[in-house]
Protein backbone atom coordinates (compact mmCIF):
# COMPACT_ATOMS: atom_id res chain seq x y z
CA UNK A 1 0.00 0.00 0.00
CA UNK A 2 2.81 2.39 0.87
CA UNK A 3 4.55 1.53 -2.38
CA UNK A 4 1.49 2.48 -4.41
CA UNK A 5 1.07 5.78 -2.54
CA UNK A 6 4.73 6.64 -3.07
CA UNK A 7 4.49 5.59 -6.71
CA UNK A 8 1.39 7.76 -7.27
CA UNK A 9 3.06 10.69 -5.53
CA UNK A 10 6.18 10.34 -7.69
CA UNK A 11 4.11 10.06 -10.88
CA UNK A 12 2.07 13.14 -9.94
CA UNK A 13 5.19 15.13 -9.21
CA UNK A 14 6.64 14.07 -12.56
CA UNK A 15 3.40 15.09 -14.27
CA UNK A 16 3.45 18.44 -12.45
CA UNK A 17 7.04 19.09 -13.46
CA UNK A 18 6.30 18.27 -17.08
CA UNK A 19 3.22 20.52 -17.10
CA UNK A 20 5.19 23.40 -15.57
CA UNK A 21 7.94 22.91 -18.13
CA UNK A 22 5.37 22.87 -20.93
CA UNK A 23 3.69 26.06 -19.67
CA UNK A 24 7.02 27.85 -19.27
CA UNK A 25 8.08 26.96 -22.80
CA UNK A 26 4.66 28.10 -24.08
CA UNK A 27 4.98 31.46 -22.30
CA UNK A 28 8.53 31.81 -23.59
CA UNK A 29 7.30 31.27 -27.16
CA UNK A 30 4.56 33.86 -26.66
CA UNK A 31 7.06 36.41 -25.36
CA UNK A 32 9.40 35.79 -28.29
CA UNK A 33 6.43 36.13 -30.69
CA UNK A 34 5.43 39.53 -29.27
CA UNK A 35 9.05 40.65 -29.26
CA UNK A 36 9.34 39.76 -32.96
CA UNK A 37 6.11 41.59 -33.76
CA UNK A 38 7.43 44.70 -32.05
CA UNK A 39 10.63 44.43 -34.06
CA UNK A 40 8.74 44.22 -37.36
CA UNK A 41 6.42 47.10 -36.44
CA UNK A 42 9.33 49.33 -35.48
CA UNK A 43 11.16 48.53 -38.72
CA UNK A 44 7.97 49.25 -40.66
CA UNK A 45 7.62 52.64 -38.99
CA UNK A 46 11.26 53.47 -39.63
CA UNK A 47 10.93 52.60 -43.30
CA UNK A 48 8.19 55.19 -43.92
CA UNK A 49 9.74 58.17 -45.67
CA UNK A 50 7.51 61.03 -44.67
CA UNK A 51 7.84 62.11 -41.07
CA UNK A 52 4.25 63.39 -40.82
CA UNK A 53 2.85 60.01 -41.76
CA UNK A 54 5.24 58.30 -39.36
CA UNK A 55 4.11 60.55 -36.51
CA UNK A 56 0.43 60.04 -37.38
CA UNK A 57 0.78 56.25 -37.30
CA UNK A 58 2.80 56.37 -34.08
CA UNK A 59 0.22 58.62 -32.38
CA UNK A 60 -2.86 56.75 -33.62
CA UNK A 61 -1.70 53.13 -33.74
CA UNK A 62 -4.28 51.97 -31.19
CA UNK A 63 -7.16 53.53 -33.13
CA UNK A 64 -5.86 52.00 -36.37
CA UNK A 65 -5.56 48.59 -34.71
CA UNK A 66 -9.09 48.76 -33.29
CA UNK A 67 -10.42 49.84 -36.69
CA UNK A 68 -8.74 46.85 -38.36
CA UNK A 69 -10.21 44.50 -35.74
CA UNK A 70 -13.65 46.04 -36.29
CA UNK A 71 -13.38 45.48 -40.04
CA UNK A 72 -12.37 41.85 -39.49
CA UNK A 73 -15.30 41.27 -37.12
CA UNK A 74 -17.77 42.90 -39.49
CA UNK A 75 -16.48 40.86 -42.42
CA UNK A 76 -16.66 37.62 -40.47
CA UNK A 77 -20.22 38.43 -39.34
CA UNK A 78 -21.37 39.23 -42.87
CA UNK A 79 -19.61 36.14 -44.22
CA UNK A 80 -21.33 33.91 -41.66
CA UNK A 81 -24.73 35.40 -42.46
CA UNK A 82 -24.20 34.80 -46.17
CA UNK A 83 -23.00 31.28 -45.50
CA UNK A 84 -26.18 30.41 -43.59
CA UNK A 85 -28.44 32.02 -46.20
CA UNK A 86 -27.03 29.86 -49.00
CA UNK A 87 -28.00 26.60 -47.29
Phi and psi in degrees as a GROMACS rama.xvg file:
@    title "Ramachandran Plot"
@    xaxis  label "Phi"
@    yaxis  label "Psi"
@TYPE xy
-66.3543  -37.379  UNK-2
-61.6714  -41.6  UNK-3
-67.7167  -38.4524  UNK-4
-64.7233  -44.5998  UNK-5
-64.1914  -41.4191  UNK-6
-63.1366  -44.4547  UNK-7
-63.1542  -42.4225  UNK-8
-61.9776  -42.7474  UNK-9
-67.2156  -39.6846  UNK-10
-65.8048  -40.6425  UNK-11
-65.9882  -38.7409  UNK-12
-67.2168  -37.5378  UNK-13
-64.8337  -41.3419  UNK-14
-63.8863  -42.141  UNK-15
-63.0297  -42.5991  UNK-16
-63.8644  -40.2163  UNK-17
-69.7399  -36.7816  UNK-18
-66.7365  -40.5602  UNK-19
-64.3057  -42.1772  UNK-20
-62.6457  -41.5584  UNK-21
-63.7303  -44.4351  UNK-22
-65.4643  -40.9339  UNK-23
-64.4983  -40.1772  UNK-24
-68.119  -35.2671  UNK-25
-64.0019  -47.4103  UNK-26
-63.9485  -36.5806  UNK-27
-63.3365  -41.7441  UNK-28
-63.8987  -39.4277  UNK-29
-64.3716  -42.5405  UNK-30
-63.6998  -43.417  UNK-31
-63.371  -38.6673  UNK-32
-61.1192  -48.4537  UNK-33
-67.0005  -33.7988  UNK-34
-64.793  -41.807  UNK-35
-65.638  -39.1236  UNK-36
-62.1059  -43.8216  UNK-37
-60.7237  -39.1223  UNK-38
-63.0948  -44.7762  UNK-39
-67.4446  -38.3523  UNK-40
-65.7513  -42.7487  UNK-41
-64.8405  -40.3698  UNK-42
-66.7228  -34.9879  UNK-43
-64.0331  -44.6318  UNK-44
-66.1376  -35.938  UNK-45
-69.5618  -26.9171  UNK-46
-81.1716  -11.5897  UNK-47
-72.7281  130.473  UNK-48
-72.6447  -47.1795  UNK-49
-84.3788  127.685  UNK-50
-66.9842  -33.5422  UNK-51
-64.6527  -41.2713  UNK-52
-67.8522  -40.1092  UNK-53
-60.475  -44.0485  UNK-54
-66.8048  -39.2765  UNK-55
-61.8356  -45.8192  UNK-56
-65.4407  -40.7601  UNK-57
-66.5266  -34.5873  UNK-58
-81.4662  -26.3194  UNK-59
-119.127  25.8128  UNK-60
-64.4324  -34.8256  UNK-61
-67.9744  -42.0295  UNK-62
-63.9519  -41.8223  UNK-63
-63.0152  -42.9698  UNK-64
-63.6276  -44.5682  UNK-65
-64.4956  -36.7225  UNK-66
-64.8307  -41.2459  UNK-67
-64.1591  -42.395  UNK-68
-64.0268  -40.1966  UNK-69
-61.7753  -42.5656  UNK-70
-62.5806  -41.8512  UNK-71
-63.7853  -42.9063  UNK-72
-66.0492  -41.5202  UNK-73
-63.8114  -42.9722  UNK-74
-62.7173  -43.8076  UNK-75
-66.6358  -35.2296  UNK-76
-66.7262  -45.7568  UNK-77
-65.1239  -40.0451  UNK-78
-63.8529  -40.8105  UNK-79
-65.9962  -40.816  UNK-80
-62.6232  -42.6496  UNK-81
-67.2554  -32.9955  UNK-82
-66.6224  -40.2758  UNK-83
-76.3537  -27.1619  UNK-84
-72.4319  -29.8018  UNK-85
-69.4368  -31.3651  UNK-86
